[in-house]
Amino acid sequence: MENYITKGTCSRAISFEVEGDTVKEVRFDGGCHGNTQGIAKLVQGMKVDDVINKLQGINCGGRGTSCPDQLAKALIRHKESAL
């Protein structure tokens, strides 16, 4: 599991596992529990690029980011570190 410390959201961190180019598991630490559980289940089994494309730029309450956007940022960082 990789860990990503979130910025600007109610969630404090995201733990996730990627196998190849597929998201295997996601866990949010904090945030709106039902929503973050839903996001985690929805992205499970999806291609990393598809998750990034769907979630990047989502804004929560005028914060300029959101838990889904932070997951996209975490996956972007994962991809960059794999290069």
N, C-alpha and C positions, 0 to 999 in steps of 0.2 A: 504494500500500500504506500502510495505517495501522499504527502501532506502539503497543503497549501493554506497559508494564513490569509484570510480574507481581509479586505479593506473597505470600509464604508457600508457594511451590512450588519444586520443583527446576528448572523452566523459568525462564529469566530474562526472557523477553519473548515476545510473540506479534505477528507481522506478519499482517495480513489485508486482504483486498479485498472490498468490498461493492459490488454494482451494483444500484441500485434497492433492493429489499428482499430480495435474494438474496446469500448468501455465495458468492463466486467462488473465493477461495483463502485458505488458512490455512497459516502456517508457525510452528512453535514453535522458540525458541532454547533448547536444553537440555531437560531433562526426560527421561523414559523414552522413548527414541527410537521404538521400535516402537509404543507406545501413542499418543504424540502424532501420529505419522504416520497411524495408524488414525483418530484423531479428525478430523484434517484432511481425510482422504479422505471420511469419513462425512458431514461437514457440508457438503462442497462441493455447491453446487446447492440447498441447503435455504434456506427462508425464515429471515430473521434471528430473527423471533419464535419460530419452531419450535425453533431451536437454543437460544435462551435458555431456553425452557420445559423442554427436555430436559436441559440441562446445569447450570443454576443450582442451587446447593446441594449438589453432589456433594462429598463429603469424602474426603480421602486421608490415611490414617494419623493421624487425629485432629488434623489441622492446621486444621480449620475451613474449608478450601478445597481446591482441586485444580486441575490444569491445565484440565480441562473447565470448572470453575466460573470460573476466571480468563478463559477465552474468553467465557463468558456475560457477565461483567463488562465485558470489552472491547467487546462488541457493544451492551451497554446504554449505555456511554459514547458509542459511535458514534451511537446513536439520539438521545441527549440533545443531542449537538452538532449534529445535523441540524435540530433544532427552531428 
